[in-house]
Amino acid sequence: MYEIERKFLVDKARLKLPRKFKSIEQGYLMRAEGRSLRVRKVEGSYILTLKIGKGARRVEIERPLSKAEGAALLMQSLDPLIIKKRYAVKHGGHVWDVDVFKGENKGLVLAEVELDDEDEAFERPDWVTREVTGDRLFQNSTLATHPISMWRDAFEEFCQPVVAE
């Protein structure tokens, strides 16, 4: 019922993606501060997901939908769909979900790792950069309404490596 997830930007030059991926389309049906209801199509299957909370630990409830239900709900999305390819990358005893965004969010690559506990130690791959867990700008629900294409210059500046002084 709870999801504990950390999210990071990815240095695309350092990451070698596997060949296999899942195509994902998702749309938001309802959205409020700290909560969202979305429908997601993954390789022809549909899932309805309720998320409540902010930060790394949130309530997540998922239910499968029939193809007819899923397709009908996806067409009712509040905003343009989030379109991405998801790759599973094993590293340090965890499987990282690496999302390569398409459409209005083209150029964005995010990696997420699910943990069993908020304090769980995990090995950060050298291809992850800045942590964006809890940063509204990088939540999928925000990317639907304010895609990277709307703030590309600021996004590219944000992604620049941090230089120690």
C-alpha angles and dihedrals in degrees: 000000000000122000119203109193136162120202130203141178114247131228097224093198092062099044124084107198121213117244094244120080142153122238112228132191119179137176135186121238097180133009133180135154106305096355139080140172115206140171118216130194113206116180093327097317123105130217130185113212131190116195124187126181142033134261128017098329118058139153110256124184119179131187129181117239131204115253091252093051093044095048092047093049094045088057088056094059115141093226140016112299124266106238121194147144117237122209126189110222121184117217134155097349094311135092111231119206107220114195119200107194125217134190116025091358095051111147095035117115119179131181124205129190122194117217135195093222134022090237095046113133116231136175114250113219116232089243095066117086129171119018113235100177107146094008104134092210090067099043111110091233090059093042087059092058100029107029122188089257088070093056104022097142093050090044093053091048090048090053094054113113115265109248117213114226 
